């Protein structure tokens, strides 16, 4: 088992914790991570772009000129796609961009992302985040204490008792690069796009319970 430290909100080591190798120390699969990110972004696409075809553009019912004898090319409608104001050929239509990734691959991608953060020393485990009062300065000091090499984009995952972290969430709301999220909504995209990943000890226990 891999071992790492658990810190308090002042950044001081409180204890050591064992992390299961099958969750936090597997060989990362970059291809699965990329696939999971692609699926996440595709599922967020609205897919509502819609261009009108010549059948949907208003007007153009009358033939612009007679078929023969004018010296010009034949034309049946002013709403042809080669005319200004005409319909679009092969334009975008409403569609669903989402696609399915097998469950086992999604799980392995998530564990790969967690393992990558652990191996790069970008995983921070904190005992608890129950601040006495909501103050941005307190959360900034917490980040300064736990992030040795400066402030970066950070995702903080909370346990089930979200009410305990209300003051912490309010303290971080004015810090644009910090995002709070419940552990149930953990995903590869948020892990990879965050330089620092902060988990409460309860989150680690939950992950090891679910994915063991």
C-alpha positions, 0 to 999 in steps of 0.5 A: 500500500502507498502511504501519504500524510493527512494534514489539518487546515494549517497544513501541519501533518496530523497522521499517515494514511494508507492508500490502496494501490488498486485505486491510487497507485495503478499504472495510468492509462492515458488513452482511457483518460483522454477518452473519458474527457472526450465523453465528458465534454461531448455530453456537455455540448448543447447540440442545438445548432440548426441551419435552414434548408431550402425547404425551410427558408421562407419564400422562393415559390415562384420560378424567377424566370422562364426555363428557356430563351433568356440566356441565363442558367436554369433556376427554379427557386430563389431559395436555392443554396447557391443564391443569396438568401437561399437555404444551406446545404449540409448545414448543422442540424440538432443532434446529440453528441454524447456517446457511451463509454463502458463502465469498466473503462470509465472506472479505470480512467478515474483511477488512472487520473487519481493515480497520476495526481498521487504520483505527481504529488498533487494530491492533498488529503486534509483531515477536515475543512470545518472553518469556524467562520466564512473568511476568504483570508482563512481559506487563502492561508489554508491554500498557502499552507498546503500548496508548497509551490504556489496557488493553482487551479484546485478542486476540493471534494467534500464528503456526505456532510456538506453542511460542515463545509459551508463556511469553507465553501463561502470562504472560497467563493471569491477565489476564482481558481477553487471549485468545491464538489461533492465526492459523488460527482468526481470525474476525470475532467475535473481531476485532470484540469486541476493542478491540485486535488484536495480530498477530505479523509472521508472522501478517501475512505469513500473512494476506497470503499466503492472501488476496492 
